[in-house]
């Protein structure tokens, strides 16, 4: 790394020196292109050397060194990956529940004149609907409750037994 920085500094100084002593004529722009190319090659030289080297072997060697120093534990990494995966699933299910609740509230407010205070959705781990609870602000007739339950059952393709409509406070 140290020699790479020294090389870049030397190339930059050489470029500045050539630029200062170069006369202002038509060749100046071509010389600047050539010098720019030299600077780019000097900067990219370590990357090119890295790509030419046997990269997979060097990665494997680096992993072995990390394991030997105790920084790399495959079981720990897999455990953390599973933990992150389960947390992501829980978060996604939570967002999906909230979206379903808001959607049900919007649908029922558009389709009916009922005063709905709350919609609560519970999901299974696979994302299917376990239970829907609708809380009404005022009581309504059983026939209306059945229509509401049938509509939600048909729209969300869930059994009517999973839909509970109740009056708030009861």
N, C-alpha and C positions, 0 to 999 in steps of 0.2 A: 504494500500500500504506500509506503514511504517513497519507494523508488518511482512509483506511478505519479505521485504528486510532484516529485522533482522533475520528472520527464515533462509533465504538462507545463510547469513553470519555465523550463528551458525552452520548450517549443514556443510558448507565449512571448518570451523575451526575444527569441530569434525573429518571430513574426513582427514584433514591434520595431526591431532594429531594421529589418528589410523594408518595412513600411515607411520608416523615417528617411532612409537614404534613397528611396526610390523616387525618380523624377515624376512630375505630373504630366503624363502623356497617355496615349491610348492603350498602352500595355498595362497600366496600373490596375484596371479592373480584372484583367486575366490573372495577373500575379496574385491579387487578393483572393481570387477563387482557389488558386493552387495552394496558397498559404492556409486558407480556411479548411481545405481538404486535409492538409497535413495536421492541423490542430484537431480535427475530428478523429483522424486515425490515432493520434496520440491519446485522446480521451477514451476511445473505444478499444484500444489495444488490450487492456486487461480482460475485458469482456470476451473478446475474440479468443484469447488464450484459455479462458475458462471453458468456452464452448468446445475448443479443440481437445481439451483434456478429457479423460474418461470420467465424465460427470456422474453417471450412476454409481460408480465405484466410490467416488469421493463423497456422495450423499450417504451411501451405506456406511462408509468409514466414520462420517460425522455422527450418524445415529448411534453407532457403536460407542463412540466417545461419550455422547450424551448419556447413554445407558450406564456406562462405567462410572460416570460422575454422579449418577443418581438423578439426573434432570429429566429423563425420559422413562416413563413407566407405561407400557402399552395397556395394561389393565386399567390404570388410572385414567388414561385418555379415553378408552372405550366407555368407562363408567361415566365420565363427565359428558361424553357425547350422548349417551342414553338419557342422562339427566336433562341436558339441554333439549333433547328431542321431546321428552315428556312435558317439559315446561312449555315448549312451543305449541304442542298439541293442546294443552290446557288453555293457553292464551287464545288460540284459534277457536276453540270451542266456546270460550267465554265471549269472544267477539261475535261469533255466530249466534249464540243465545240472545245477546243484546239486539242484534240486527233482526232476528225473528220476532222478538218482542215488539220492537218498533214497527215492523211490517204488519203484524197482527193488529196492533192498535190503529194504524193508518187504514187498513182494510175495513175494520169494523166501524170506524168513524165515518168512512165513506159510504158504507152499505146500510148502516142502521142509524137510528136517532138515539141510540142508547148512550148513557153517560158512563163511560168506562174509566175506572180509576187506574187500573193496572193490568198488565198482561205479564205472566211469568212463564217462561219456558225452561224446561229441564231436558238436557240431552244425555244420551248414552255416550260411551267412549267412542263409538264409531260414527257419531254425528247424527244418529237417528233421534227422533223426538221421543222422549220418555213420557213427558207429561206437559200439558198446557193448562194453566190456571188463569181464568179471566175474572177479575174483580169488578163488579158493577157498583155504581154509586147508589142506585135505587132498585127495588125489586121489580121483577118482570114475570110474565106468565110462563108456565111450563112449556107451552107450545112455542113461544118465542125462543126460549132457551134451547129447545130441541132443534129448531131451525138453525140457530147459531152454531150449535154443536155439529149438526149435519154439514153445514157449509164448511166449517174448519176441517172436519174429518175428510171431506171430499177434496178440498183444496190442498191440504198437506199430506193426504194419503195416509192417515193414521186412524186407528180405531176410535170410535166415539167414547169408549171407556177411558181413554187417556186424556180426555178434555173435561175439565171441571169449571163450571160457571157458578160463581157464588156472589152474594151481595156483600159488599164491604162492611165489616163490623160484625158479621155473623160467623 
